[in-house]
Amino acid sequence: TSAACASSGSTTPTTDAVSIPYTDSRRLTGPNLYFHATGAALETAIAEPVDDALLQRWRHNVRDLRQALHWPQADVVLRRHASGVSLAFAAPPDQLYAAVAGNEWAWCDALDLPVASDVPALDGVSDRAQALQVLQQLAAKEARPAAVALLQAAQAHGLPCLLDEEALSIGSGIGARIWPVAALPAVQDVPWTDLHAIPTALVTGSNGKTTTVRLIAAMARVAGLVTAHSCTDGIYIDNVLAEGGDYSGPVGARAVLRQPQTQAAVLETARGGLLRRGVEVTGAQAAVITNLSEDHFGEYGIHDLDG
């Protein structure tokens, strides 16, 4: 979840940029704008250009955070844009809430400010050792080594694997198995030979995504495949609405790919979801970019068509 404004609980910047020096802080649950991994990203709330020395202090804090949490050194990215800087770093897939809180600490500490965070034990902390101790406790509580082992094993088997707060699935559609995160199997107990992926298409762009999703899903149904699709209208199984609402993000993708009767999947992949969380599905057989138009500028550091 976003921890953009610790005092108000809002993701809208406040006038008090001293206590809350960022406008958005979020998990990256898949490959994203910055790197091909999970991690955390933060959008700074400083109007004037950010000097290199300040950004270097943030980088050093990320290095120290990783050392304190026994995380491997990995990608660290800063992206300057018209409204500030995006600060992102790769982190273990099972400890992303700790990564978000750690990014908030790294940035606040670089500014020599107390931490502004939705994490009660961290909010207002100015002592470096205390902050790192709190972050160690958060990471230890969140860590799920069994889930990481299954993610790695699934990758080795060439199978899709989806992890969220409640469940982990390997394979997709009729070739998937799902387990609660509280009752994950050992790697050797997974029926690997029974698992497989299903044909999957992703559709993104500025306009026309839902129409294109429906067209592709109709083609797949005519070909005789039980087809599920997700879009801004909901989740559909063989063109029957299963759940209404905007499911053009990662939640919709996971829901479709975990439908046990599905033989093919078509997923609307909204621009906002790509920027906010990254790509949930990396093993698609086809993808469509419908078009790019001048809308939604200013979100997550994208200010023009080139961006």
C-alpha positions as CSV (number, residue, x, y, z in Angstrom):
1,T,0.0,0.0,0.0
2,S,1.1,3.6,-0.5
3,A,2.5,5.3,2.5
4,A,2.6,8.7,0.9
5,C,1.2,10.8,3.7
6,A,1.8,9.4,7.1
7,S,-0.2,12.0,9.0
8,S,-3.3,12.1,6.8
9,G,-3.4,8.6,5.2
10,S,-3.8,10.3,1.8
11,T,-1.7,9.8,-1.3
12,T,-2.1,13.5,-2.2
13,P,0.9,15.7,-1.4
14,T,0.4,18.1,1.5
15,T,1.8,21.6,2.0
16,D,4.0,20.2,4.8
17,A,6.8,18.9,2.5
18,V,9.2,18.9,5.4
19,S,7.5,16.1,7.4
20,I,6.3,14.2,4.3
21,P,9.0,14.6,1.6
22,Y,7.4,12.2,-0.9
23,T,4.1,12.0,-2.8
24,D,4.0,8.2,-3.3
25,S,5.7,5.1,-1.8
26,R,4.8,1.7,-3.2
27,R,5.6,-1.9,-3.8
28,L,6.8,-3.2,-7.2
29,T,5.4,-6.7,-7.4
30,G,6.8,-7.6,-10.8
31,P,9.2,-6.4,-13.6
32,N,8.7,-2.6,-13.9
33,L,9.9,0.6,-15.3
34,Y,13.1,0.4,-13.3
35,F,14.3,-3.2,-13.3
36,H,13.3,-6.8,-14.0
37,A,12.6,-7.7,-10.4
38,T,10.4,-6.9,-7.4
39,G,11.2,-4.0,-5.2
40,A,10.0,-0.6,-3.8
41,A,9.7,2.9,-5.4
42,L,9.2,6.4,-4.0
43,E,8.3,9.7,-5.7
44,T,10.1,12.7,-4.1
45,A,8.1,15.8,-3.2
46,I,10.8,18.4,-3.8
47,A,10.0,21.1,-6.3
48,E,13.5,22.3,-7.0
49,P,16.1,20.1,-8.7
50,V,17.5,17.5,-6.3
51,D,21.3,17.7,-5.9
52,D,23.5,14.7,-6.5
53,A,24.9,14.7,-3.0
54,L,21.4,14.1,-1.6
55,L,20.7,11.3,-4.0
56,Q,24.1,9.7,-3.1
57,R,23.1,9.7,0.6
58,W,19.9,7.9,-0.4
59,R,21.9,5.3,-2.3
60,H,24.3,4.8,0.7
61,N,21.2,4.3,3.0
62,V,19.8,1.7,0.6
63,R,23.1,-0.1,0.8
64,D,23.1,0.0,4.6
65,L,19.5,-1.1,4.7
66,R,20.3,-4.2,2.6
67,Q,23.3,-5.0,4.8
68,A,21.2,-4.7,7.9
69,L,18.4,-6.9,6.5
70,H,20.9,-9.4,4.9
71,W,19.5,-8.7,1.4
72,P,21.8,-9.2,-1.6
73,Q,23.0,-6.0,-3.3
74,A,20.9,-5.5,-6.5
75,D,19.5,-2.8,-8.8
76,V,19.2,0.7,-7.5
77,V,17.7,3.3,-9.8
78,L,17.0,7.0,-9.7
79,R,15.0,8.6,-12.5
80,R,14.8,12.3,-12.7
81,H,11.7,13.9,-14.3
82,A,9.8,17.1,-14.4
83,S,8.2,16.8,-10.9
84,G,11.1,15.3,-9.0
85,V,12.9,12.0,-8.8
86,S,11.7,8.4,-8.7
87,L,13.8,6.4,-6.3
88,A,13.6,2.6,-6.7
89,F,15.5,-0.5,-5.6
90,A,15.1,-4.2,-6.0
91,A,14.1,-6.2,-2.9
92,P,13.1,-9.8,-2.1
93,P,9.5,-10.7,-3.2
94,D,8.4,-11.8,0.2
95,Q,9.6,-8.6,2.1
96,L,8.2,-5.8,0.0
97,Y,6.4,-3.9,2.8
98,A,9.7,-3.8,4.7
99,A,11.3,-2.5,1.4
100,V,8.7,0.3,1.2
101,A,9.3,1.4,4.7
102,G,13.0,1.1,4.2
103,N,12.8,3.3,1.2
104,E,10.9,5.9,3.2
105,W,13.6,5.8,5.9
106,A,16.4,6.0,3.4
107,W,15.0,9.1,1.8
108,C,14.0,10.9,5.1
109,D,17.4,10.1,6.6
110,A,19.1,11.5,3.5
111,L,17.2,14.7,4.1
112,D,18.1,14.6,7.8
113,L,14.4,14.4,8.7
114,P,12.5,12.0,11.1
115,V,10.9,9.2,9.2
116,A,7.4,9.8,7.8
117,S,5.8,6.4,7.4
118,D,2.5,4.5,7.9
119,V,4.5,2.0,10.0
120,P,3.7,3.2,13.6
121,A,7.0,1.9,15.1
122,L,9.0,3.8,12.4
123,D,7.0,7.1,12.1
124,G,8.8,10.0,13.6
125,V,12.0,8.0,14.3
126,S,15.2,10.1,13.8
127,D,17.8,7.7,15.3
128,R,19.5,5.6,12.6
129,A,20.2,2.5,14.7
130,Q,16.6,2.5,16.0
131,A,15.2,2.8,12.5
132,L,17.3,-0.1,11.2
133,Q,16.3,-2.2,14.1
134,V,12.6,-1.6,13.4
135,L,13.2,-2.4,9.7
136,Q,14.9,-5.7,10.7
137,Q,11.9,-6.7,12.8
138,L,9.5,-5.8,9.9
139,A,11.5,-7.8,7.4
140,A,11.8,-10.8,9.7
141,K,8.1,-10.9,10.4
142,E,7.3,-10.6,6.7
143,A,9.8,-13.1,5.4
144,R,8.4,-16.3,3.8
145,P,11.4,-18.5,2.8
146,A,9.1,-21.3,1.7
147,A,7.4,-18.9,-0.8
148,V,10.8,-17.8,-2.2
149,A,11.9,-21.4,-2.6
150,L,8.8,-22.1,-4.6
151,L,9.2,-19.0,-6.8
152,Q,12.7,-20.1,-7.6
153,A,11.7,-23.7,-8.3
154,A,8.9,-22.6,-10.5
155,Q,11.3,-20.4,-12.5
156,A,13.6,-23.3,-12.9
157,H,10.7,-25.4,-14.2
158,G,9.7,-22.6,-16.6
159,L,6.3,-22.2,-14.9
160,P,4.5,-19.0,-14.0
161,C,4.2,-18.4,-10.3
162,L,2.0,-15.7,-8.7
163,L,2.4,-14.6,-5.1
164,D,0.2,-12.3,-3.1
165,E,-0.6,-11.8,0.6
166,E,-3.0,-14.7,0.7
167,A,-2.0,-17.3,-1.9
168,L,0.8,-18.7,-4.1
169,S,0.0,-20.3,-7.4
170,I,2.1,-22.2,-9.8
171,G,1.0,-22.8,-13.4
172,S,-2.1,-21.1,-14.8
173,G,-5.7,-21.9,-15.6
174,I,-6.3,-25.6,-15.9
175,G,-2.6,-26.2,-15.3
176,A,-2.4,-24.4,-12.0
177,R,-2.3,-25.3,-8.3
178,I,-3.0,-22.8,-5.5
179,W,-1.9,-22.9,-1.9
180,P,-2.6,-20.5,1.0
181,V,0.6,-18.7,2.1
182,A,0.1,-20.1,5.5
183,A,0.3,-23.7,4.2
184,L,2.8,-23.8,1.4
185,P,4.2,-27.2,0.4
186,A,7.8,-28.2,0.2
187,V,9.4,-27.9,-3.2
188,Q,9.6,-31.7,-3.5
189,D,5.9,-32.1,-2.7
190,V,4.7,-30.0,-5.6
191,P,3.2,-32.1,-8.5
192,W,5.4,-30.4,-11.1
193,T,4.5,-32.7,-14.0
194,D,0.8,-31.8,-13.6
195,L,1.4,-28.1,-13.9
196,H,1.6,-26.0,-17.0
197,A,0.8,-22.5,-18.4
198,I,-2.1,-21.6,-20.7
199,P,-2.0,-19.3,-23.8
200,T,-2.1,-15.8,-22.5
201,A,-2.4,-12.4,-24.2
202,L,-1.8,-8.9,-22.7
203,V,-3.4,-5.7,-24.0
204,T,-2.3,-2.2,-23.1
205,G,-2.4,1.3,-24.5
206,S,-4.2,4.5,-23.9
207,N,-7.6,3.7,-25.6
208,G,-9.4,0.7,-27.0
209,K,-8.0,-1.8,-24.5
210,T,-11.3,-3.3,-23.4
211,T,-12.6,-3.7,-26.9
212,T,-9.5,-5.4,-28.0
213,V,-9.6,-7.8,-25.0
214,R,-13.1,-8.7,-25.9
215,L,-12.2,-9.3,-29.5
216,I,-9.3,-11.6,-28.7
217,A,-11.3,-13.5,-26.1
218,A,-14.1,-14.0,-28.7
219,M,-11.6,-15.4,-31.1
220,A,-10.3,-17.8,-28.5
221,R,-13.8,-19.0,-27.6
222,V,-14.6,-19.7,-31.3
223,A,-11.4,-21.7,-31.4
224,G,-13.0,-23.9,-28.7
225,L,-11.0,-22.7,-25.7
226,V,-12.6,-21.9,-22.3
227,T,-11.4,-18.3,-22.1
228,A,-11.3,-15.9,-19.2
229,H,-10.6,-12.2,-19.6
230,S,-10.1,-9.3,-17.3
231,C,-10.8,-5.6,-18.1
232,T,-12.2,-2.4,-16.7
233,D,-15.7,-3.9,-16.6
234,G,-14.8,-7.0,-14.6
235,I,-13.6,-10.6,-14.8
236,Y,-15.4,-12.8,-17.3
237,I,-15.3,-16.6,-17.8
238,D,-16.4,-17.6,-21.3
239,N,-18.0,-14.2,-21.6
240,V,-20.0,-14.6,-18.4
241,L,-19.4,-12.0,-15.7
242,A,-17.8,-13.5,-12.7
243,E,-17.1,-10.3,-10.8
244,G,-17.8,-6.7,-11.8
245,G,-15.4,-3.8,-11.3
246,D,-12.2,-2.5,-12.7
247,Y,-9.9,-5.5,-12.9
248,S,-7.3,-4.1,-15.4
249,G,-4.5,-4.4,-12.9
250,P,-2.5,-7.2,-11.2
251,V,-5.5,-8.3,-9.1
252,G,-7.5,-9.0,-12.2
253,A,-4.6,-10.8,-13.8
254,R,-4.1,-13.1,-10.9
255,A,-7.8,-13.8,-10.6
256,V,-8.0,-14.8,-14.3
257,L,-4.9,-17.0,-14.3
258,R,-6.1,-18.8,-11.2
259,Q,-9.5,-19.9,-12.7
260,P,-9.3,-23.7,-12.7
261,Q,-11.4,-24.2,-15.8
262,T,-9.6,-21.6,-18.0
263,Q,-7.7,-22.8,-21.1
264,A,-6.8,-19.3,-22.4
265,A,-6.5,-15.9,-20.8
266,V,-6.7,-12.3,-22.1
267,L,-5.7,-9.6,-19.7
268,E,-6.2,-5.9,-19.9
269,T,-3.1,-4.3,-18.6
270,A,-3.6,-0.6,-17.6
271,R,-0.9,1.9,-17.8
272,G,-1.4,2.9,-14.2
273,G,-1.0,-0.6,-13.0
274,L,2.2,-1.1,-15.0
275,L,3.7,2.0,-13.4
276,R,2.3,1.4,-9.9
277,R,3.1,-2.3,-9.5
278,G,4.9,-3.5,-12.6
279,V,3.9,-6.5,-14.9
280,E,2.2,-9.4,-13.1
281,V,2.6,-11.8,-16.0
282,T,5.9,-12.3,-17.8
283,G,5.1,-15.4,-19.9
284,A,2.5,-14.2,-22.4
285,Q,2.4,-15.5,-25.9
286,A,1.0,-12.3,-27.4
287,A,0.8,-8.6,-26.5
288,V,-1.0,-5.6,-28.0
289,I,-0.3,-1.9,-27.6
290,T,-3.3,-0.2,-29.0
291,N,-2.1,3.4,-29.1
292,L,-0.5,6.1,-27.0
293,S,-2.3,9.4,-26.4
294,E,-1.8,12.5,-24.3
295,D,-3.6,11.6,-21.1
296,H,-2.7,10.8,-17.5
297,F,0.4,12.8,-17.6
298,G,2.1,13.6,-14.3
299,E,1.5,10.2,-12.7
300,Y,4.6,8.3,-11.5
301,G,6.9,10.7,-13.2
302,I,5.6,10.3,-16.7
303,H,5.1,13.8,-18.3
304,D,5.1,13.3,-22.1
305,L,4.5,10.7,-24.8
306,D,8.2,9.7,-24.9
307,G,8.0,8.9,-21.3
